[in-house]
Amino acid sequence: MASALPVRVAEVRSSCGQVQILYTNYSIQLLFGAVVLALSAVLIAQYGPGGHGPSLFDYGAFCGGASVVIALIGIAASFYDGLQGMVMLVLDGLSSFFLLAGGIVSCGHLLSLRQC
């Protein structure tokens, strides 16, 4: 019985460290998602009189909003075990896909502007 005690203490320390890393990752995702959402909203609002901005701005706002929501769900998953596992894996995969697609499209748009 005495030898089981240090193993349990090590498991608790490891678990606390993993939770702290999750908080850090999701808080950074929340911060960057909020910045993307805010910048996209400003670009959409001030595009010009009577005109609608390119769909790239709308997609940027969608990606920022989705990133904020998924980060909040990720922080909530740290407290509720039902959200951990496959649910967070799918949500993180969707978030990665949407943000990577937005980055590729933005890069392609910027490269096409440079060639003009």
C-alpha positions as CSV (number, residue, x, y, z in Angstrom):
1,M,0.0,0.0,0.0
2,A,2.8,2.4,0.8
3,S,4.3,2.1,-2.7
4,A,1.0,3.0,-4.4
5,L,1.0,6.5,-2.9
6,P,3.8,8.0,-4.9
7,V,2.3,6.7,-8.1
8,R,-1.0,8.4,-7.4
9,V,0.7,11.7,-6.6
10,A,2.6,11.5,-9.9
11,E,-0.6,10.8,-11.8
12,V,-2.3,13.8,-10.2
13,R,0.6,16.1,-11.0
14,S,0.6,14.8,-14.6
15,S,-3.1,15.4,-14.9
16,C,-2.9,18.9,-13.6
17,G,-0.1,19.8,-16.0
18,Q,-2.2,18.5,-18.9
19,V,-5.2,20.6,-17.9
20,Q,-3.0,23.6,-17.7
21,I,-1.7,23.0,-21.2
22,L,-5.3,22.7,-22.4
23,Y,-6.2,26.0,-20.8
24,T,-3.2,27.6,-22.5
25,N,-3.9,26.2,-25.9
26,Y,-7.6,27.0,-25.9
27,S,-7.1,30.5,-24.5
28,I,-4.6,31.2,-27.3
29,Q,-7.1,29.9,-29.8
30,L,-9.8,32.1,-28.2
31,L,-7.6,35.1,-28.4
32,F,-6.6,34.6,-32.1
33,G,-10.2,33.7,-33.0
34,A,-11.4,36.9,-31.4
35,V,-8.8,38.9,-33.3
36,V,-9.8,37.3,-36.7
37,L,-13.4,37.9,-36.0
38,A,-12.9,41.5,-35.0
39,L,-10.7,42.3,-38.0
40,S,-13.1,40.6,-40.4
41,A,-16.1,42.5,-38.9
42,V,-14.3,45.8,-39.3
43,L,-13.4,45.0,-42.9
44,I,-17.0,44.0,-43.7
45,A,-18.4,47.1,-42.0
46,Q,-16.1,49.6,-43.6
47,Y,-15.8,48.1,-47.1
48,G,-17.5,51.0,-48.8
49,P,-20.8,52.7,-49.3
50,G,-23.4,50.4,-50.8
51,G,-21.0,47.7,-51.6
52,H,-20.6,44.3,-50.1
53,G,-17.1,43.1,-49.3
54,P,-15.5,40.0,-50.9
55,S,-16.6,36.6,-49.6
56,L,-13.1,36.2,-48.2
57,F,-14.1,38.7,-45.5
58,D,-17.3,36.7,-44.7
59,Y,-15.3,33.5,-44.5
60,G,-12.8,35.1,-42.2
61,A,-15.6,36.2,-39.9
62,F,-17.0,32.7,-40.0
63,C,-13.6,31.2,-39.1
64,G,-13.1,33.6,-36.3
65,G,-16.5,33.0,-34.8
66,A,-16.2,29.2,-35.1
67,S,-12.7,29.3,-33.5
68,V,-14.1,31.3,-30.6
69,V,-17.0,28.8,-30.1
70,I,-14.8,25.8,-30.3
71,A,-12.2,27.3,-27.9
72,L,-15.0,27.9,-25.4
73,I,-16.3,24.4,-25.8
74,G,-12.7,23.2,-25.3
75,I,-12.4,25.1,-22.0
76,A,-15.7,23.7,-20.9
77,A,-14.5,20.2,-21.8
78,S,-11.8,20.5,-19.2
79,F,-14.6,20.6,-16.5
80,Y,-17.1,18.2,-18.1
81,D,-15.8,14.7,-19.0
82,G,-18.7,14.1,-21.5
83,L,-17.2,16.5,-24.0
84,Q,-13.7,15.0,-23.9
85,G,-12.5,12.3,-26.3
86,M,-14.1,11.9,-29.7
87,V,-16.2,15.1,-29.5
88,M,-13.2,17.4,-29.0
89,L,-11.2,15.4,-31.6
90,V,-13.9,16.1,-34.2
91,L,-14.3,19.8,-33.1
92,D,-10.5,20.4,-33.2
93,G,-10.3,18.7,-36.6
94,L,-13.1,20.9,-38.0
95,S,-11.4,24.0,-36.5
96,S,-8.1,23.1,-38.0
97,F,-9.7,22.4,-41.4
98,F,-11.6,25.7,-41.5
99,L,-8.7,27.8,-40.4
100,L,-6.2,26.1,-42.8
101,A,-8.6,26.5,-45.7
102,G,-9.0,30.2,-44.8
103,G,-5.3,30.7,-44.6
104,I,-4.7,29.0,-48.0
105,V,-7.4,31.1,-49.7
106,S,-6.1,34.3,-48.1
107,C,-2.6,33.5,-49.3
108,G,-3.8,32.7,-52.8
109,H,-5.7,36.0,-52.9
110,L,-2.7,37.9,-51.8
111,L,-0.4,36.2,-54.3
112,S,-2.9,37.1,-57.1
113,L,-2.9,40.7,-56.0
114,R,0.9,40.9,-56.1
115,Q,1.1,39.6,-59.7
116,C,-1.2,42.5,-61.0
